[in-house]
Each structure stands twice: as structure tokens, then as C-alpha cells.
Amino acid sequence: MSKLSSQFAAISPGMSVEESTNSLVSTMKAFGIEADSVLDSVMSKVNYVGNNFALSNADVMTALKNSSASMAAANATFEETVALITAGQEIAQDSSKVGRNSCPNIQQCMARISA
């Protein structure tokens, strides 16, 4: 895990190895992702978003750290959560607000609509 955290921090400007480790571990725990799947299941997807949208890897991981447990509890997948974070960040430009407040509220509304 330390090797993956170091690699992720190296491709994520503004993110330390410690922040990388904490964010990856909290995401893994929330969504039940095994350590041997982190590269493909988390890091590559977050890096893709960071390279193609108006947010950095650090923004995505900050929002994930703030919202992954509640999103997973609401039966959202990792990919759905990243999509909500990306959409919210494109508008709000503040990952701390997007992750903590918006994602769980949006997920709850979606659950009511589909019920």
C-alpha cells in the first residue's frame, strides 16, 4: 500500500504521501476495494478525472474522504460517487463542500425518485 500511495502522491500535485494513504484507505474501506485492485479501481479513475475535468486528484480524494462512507451506505458505487463529485466540482469549485454536503443529499434524492 505504501508503494501505491507514493505513486499516487507523485502524480497528484499538492497531495502528500500521508494524504494519499489516508484518502486511499478510507475509499477502500468504504467501497470494499481490495488493496490489489486500488491501481485500476481507484487511482487510474481518479487520475483520469483529474486530467480531464476542472479538478485535481487531490480535489477528488478530498471529496471522497468526506463522502465515501455515506455514499457507500446509500448503496452508491465508487464510480457513481466520483461522477457526482466531478459534476458538483465543475459547478461549485470547492471539493470540501461537494464531498461533505452535496453527494449524500443528491444520493438521498435519487433514492427517493427511484423508489
C-alpha positions as CSV (number, residue, x, y, z in Angstrom):
1,M,0.0,0.0,0.0
2,S,2.9,2.4,0.7
3,K,4.2,2.0,-2.8
4,L,0.8,2.7,-4.3
5,S,0.4,5.8,-2.0
6,S,3.8,7.1,-3.1
7,Q,3.0,6.6,-6.7
8,F,-0.4,8.3,-6.3
9,A,1.2,11.3,-4.5
10,A,3.8,11.6,-7.2
11,I,1.1,12.0,-9.9
12,S,-1.1,14.2,-7.7
13,P,0.3,17.8,-7.3
14,G,-0.5,19.2,-3.9
15,M,-1.0,15.8,-2.3
16,S,1.4,14.4,0.2
17,V,2.1,10.6,0.7
18,E,0.3,10.8,4.0
19,E,-2.8,12.4,2.4
20,S,-2.7,9.9,-0.4
21,T,-2.5,7.0,2.0
22,N,-5.4,8.3,4.2
23,S,-7.6,9.0,1.2
24,L,-7.0,5.7,-0.5
25,V,-7.5,3.7,2.7
26,S,-10.8,5.5,3.6
27,T,-12.0,5.0,0.0
28,M,-11.0,1.3,0.0
29,K,-12.8,0.7,3.4
30,A,-16.0,2.5,2.3
31,F,-16.4,0.8,-1.0
32,G,-14.9,-2.6,-0.1
33,I,-12.0,-2.3,-2.6
34,E,-9.1,-4.7,-2.1
35,A,-5.5,-3.4,-2.0
36,D,-4.6,-5.4,-5.1
37,S,-7.4,-3.5,-7.0
38,V,-6.5,0.0,-5.9
39,L,-4.5,0.9,-9.0
40,D,-7.2,0.0,-11.5
41,S,-10.3,0.6,-9.3
42,V,-9.3,3.9,-7.7
43,M,-6.1,5.5,-8.8
44,S,-6.5,5.3,-12.6
45,K,-10.1,6.5,-12.4
46,V,-9.3,9.5,-10.1
47,N,-6.3,10.4,-12.3
48,Y,-8.5,10.3,-15.4
49,V,-10.9,12.7,-13.8
50,G,-8.1,14.9,-12.6
51,N,-6.6,15.1,-16.1
52,N,-9.9,15.7,-18.0
53,F,-12.1,17.9,-15.7
54,A,-11.8,21.1,-13.7
55,L,-10.5,19.4,-10.6
56,S,-7.3,17.8,-9.4
57,N,-6.6,14.3,-8.0
58,A,-6.4,16.0,-4.6
59,D,-9.8,17.6,-5.0
60,V,-11.4,14.2,-5.9
61,M,-9.7,12.5,-3.0
62,T,-10.7,15.2,-0.5
63,A,-14.3,14.9,-1.6
64,L,-14.1,11.1,-1.5
65,K,-12.6,11.2,2.0
66,N,-15.5,13.4,3.1
67,S,-18.3,11.5,1.4
68,S,-17.4,7.9,0.6
69,A,-18.7,6.3,3.8
70,S,-22.2,7.9,3.5
71,M,-22.3,7.3,-0.3
72,A,-21.4,3.6,0.2
73,A,-24.0,3.3,2.9
74,A,-26.6,4.7,0.5
75,N,-25.5,1.9,-2.0
76,A,-23.7,4.2,-4.4
77,T,-20.8,2.7,-6.2
78,F,-17.3,4.3,-6.3
79,E,-17.9,5.3,-9.9
80,E,-21.2,6.9,-9.1
81,T,-19.7,8.8,-6.3
82,V,-16.8,10.1,-8.4
83,A,-19.3,11.1,-11.1
84,L,-21.3,13.2,-8.6
85,I,-18.1,14.7,-7.2
86,T,-17.0,15.7,-10.7
87,A,-20.3,17.2,-11.6
88,G,-20.6,19.1,-8.4
89,Q,-17.0,20.3,-8.6
90,E,-17.4,21.6,-12.1
91,I,-20.1,23.9,-10.7
92,A,-19.1,24.7,-7.1
93,Q,-15.2,24.7,-7.5
94,D,-14.9,23.7,-3.8
95,S,-14.2,20.0,-3.2
96,S,-14.7,20.2,0.6
97,K,-18.3,21.4,0.1
98,V,-19.1,19.0,-2.7
99,G,-17.9,15.9,-0.9
100,R,-19.3,16.6,2.6
101,N,-22.7,18.2,1.8
102,S,-23.8,17.6,-1.8
103,C,-23.1,14.0,-2.6
104,P,-25.1,12.4,0.3
105,N,-28.0,14.8,-0.3
106,I,-28.1,14.1,-4.0
107,Q,-27.9,10.4,-3.4
108,Q,-30.9,10.5,-1.0
109,C,-33.0,12.4,-3.5
110,M,-32.1,9.9,-6.2
111,A,-33.1,7.0,-4.0
112,R,-36.5,8.6,-3.3
113,I,-37.1,9.2,-7.0
114,S,-36.2,5.6,-8.0
115,A,-38.3,4.1,-5.2
